[in-house]
Amino acid sequence: MDTTEGRLFEVKIGKGRAWKWLYAGSMLLGLLLIWVYRASHVPEAGEKGRWAWTAVFAAELWFGFYWFLTLSVRWNPIYRFTYKDRLSHRYEEKLPGVDIFICTADPIIEPPSIVINTVLSVMAYDYPSEKLNVYLSDDGCSIFTFYALLEALQFAKSWIPFCKKFNIQPMSPSLFFSKSTVPVHDSSFSDWTTMEKLYKDMESRIDAAMKLGDISKEIKAKHEGFSEWSSNISSKDHQAIVKLRVSEKISNGPIILTIDCDMYANNAGSVRDALCFFMDEKQGHEYAFVQFPQTYKNTTKNDLYASSLKIIQKVDFPGLDGQGGPLYTGSCCFHRRDCLKGRKYSELSNVELKGERPQILEASSRILEEKTKDLATCSYEESTQWGKEIGLKYGCPVEDVITGFVIQCRGWKSVYFCPKREAFLGLAPTTLSQTLVQHKRWSEGDLQIFLSKYCPFLYGFRRTKLGLQMGYSIYCLWAVNSIPTIIYAVIPSICLLNEISLFPNVFSYWFIPFAYVISLSYIVSLWESLIHGETLKAWWNEKRMWLYKRTTSYLFAFVDAILKMLGINESAFVITPKVVDEDTSKRYEKEIMEFGSTSLMFMILSIVAMLNLFCLVGGIGVVIVDGAGALGSLFMQLLLCGSLVLINFPIFEASFFRKDKGCIPISTTLSSVAVVIIAYFIPVF
Ligand SMILES: O=c1ccn([C@@H]2O[C@H](COP(=O)(O)OP(=O)(O)O[C@H]3O[C@H](CO)[C@@H](O)[C@H](O)[C@H]3O)[C@@H](O)[C@H]2O)c(=O)[nH]1
């Protein structure tokens, strides 16, 4: 193939425009008919169910509006392909420096052995090693992480050459040795077993230090860096951590990769893939960042907690790319340093990827170390533009999303690149509670953006395409979905119990738009899941998590975001644990849902489930007594209530049949039953 010509990447546009028009047009017609029905059939004043009707109508208006927003990411998806051979041929000698930032914050829930695997994996990229610099920022200021890093540096001297010699992928030793075995007669066998032993020995030394809760004097004597821990140091008061401006003084790579501490590099070519976009002669100067999907190595076969976020990764993000670029999601993203530092896009300037690497002499490295300590302190930032216009934006639980949005508003585009071999593999939450808390943080942060001056429709107006503003709003309005979803999960069921019909009779023409809109949206969602490799059960699990997130995470996020806006509350970053105990882990592998504690979130889930079970039994009783007439007018409610009972099966199982530690505590079950009984006596208006 001729590598002297041609673009460094190619874009393919998604097909099926005619089908999309048909889908969007018919859904819109169906929604309009539903709204017409609602507006023209409101119960008379004084008639039972008037308020319930109004609430359901409001929820349907919202669902329609929200569905319209989601069209933005389905309209024009684009898929990208890179030509790394062309990049090597033209630019091998001129490849830019790349600074990799890994951040960690807590050695207990983010064990150092996980962190160093991430470090080792990125060090093994197929890239000139003198141009690759890896920085680890430890917000937890842990001596164990420091010690593990020293061990990793020693190990890297054997690991990196080994990876390059045998083209090892994944480049994280723990993942590699857990997956691969080499036949005894293979020529690489002895290298392989030596390396595995080296790794296991290192891992057990680190784990032993963690267990002991101390680092021995002999080890401390080996590196002067340990002396930093001799004073009264804590995670709240510690030496400076590595930041953007610090790396500027040390390596000043024009390209920056940010990753979470549990995101192992899994594809040796990712740096080169990213550069195919930044260095493309025709369009490279337009791109500020290249976001790769955050994929997880520990999701179960049927993705119990829907943590793979498959539809976001496979449908939404290519769609956003077609509208000007995906969101920056914190991890797995390559940035142009200039853009992170606040540079505005200009069509005329050809932004070269130059970045003079500071000359550091042996003698000056100590002075540099002292100087960078000062640079990295938070107080350095007082009365500066850091955290506002320069670097990541502070003060929002999703600092990544807001930072990416502002960069796009400065005129830059971003790229979404989904390579065949996953670029990164991380750790998804492995309990229900971790998943719900993580989504609470995301949806709260996103709503805060919507309510701030950075609202996509306001700040993005004239700065970005309307499609991109709509795309951002899908996530920014996640939390608001909680209210209409709760209305829909509760009110029709209560009305069923009280024999109040909220939907048209199955034999009426008005039933058709309801049946059409509901079935089409489920068929499309099922089809999207299946073509992207999900199982039927994974789709069903995703629907359950859709309900659980909306009724808990999003609800809490909604309330907290409003309180924050009113100045009553401050939001905090709850770090997602990367490890759980053995029992919990076994249940996760068997896809048994984990409850186990008495949280308010579980209480809400339990109440909604019990209420629906109660209403379904009552509703069936009504139909048996009243006959076919009642079945016709209550059919939709029976269907809705029945589906809610079915999807909540894990809650009933965890309340009544399970005895393990992950079941729902009896106190939660009793309280929710009590709430349901009280609700039964509340009159419906
Ligand atoms: O005070 C903190 C809190 C977190 N972290 C690190 O930030 C990363 C992300 O935190 P985590 O608790 O793992 O959050 P997740 O929800 O798993 O992460 C997603 O969501 C975050 C925003 O909510 C983004 O910052 C992340 O990049 C993105 O992967 C981890 O490496 C943490 O060690 C810090 O360095 N300091």
The ligand as an ORCA input file, in Angstrom:
! r2SCAN-3c Opt
* xyz 0 1
  O     -10.594     13.284     44.730
  C     -10.404     12.486     43.812
  C     -11.426     11.623     43.352
  C     -11.133     10.743     42.333
  N      -9.890     10.699     41.789
  C      -9.601      9.728     40.719
  O     -10.489      9.950     39.655
  C     -10.690      8.746     38.950
  C     -12.189      8.559     38.740
  O     -12.828      8.333     39.976
  P     -13.831      7.101     40.163
  O     -14.331      7.116     41.552
  O     -13.199      5.874     39.632
  O     -15.012      7.574     39.248
  P     -15.755      6.820     38.063
  O     -17.180      7.138     38.186
  O     -15.399      5.409     37.979
  O     -15.101      7.627     36.868
  C     -15.768      8.279     35.785
  O     -16.407      9.494     36.138
  C     -15.570     10.540     36.653
  C     -16.426     11.781     36.795
  O     -17.489     11.563     37.643
  C     -14.409     10.830     35.702
  O     -13.536     11.745     36.336
  C     -13.685      9.556     35.389
  O     -12.618      9.797     34.503
  C     -14.671      8.577     34.782
  O     -14.040      7.362     34.416
  C     -10.071      7.612     39.792
  O      -8.869      7.195     39.199
  C      -9.827      8.279     41.130
  O      -8.718      7.777     41.771
  C      -8.893     11.540     42.216
  O      -7.768     11.477     41.743
  N      -9.172     12.414     43.234
*
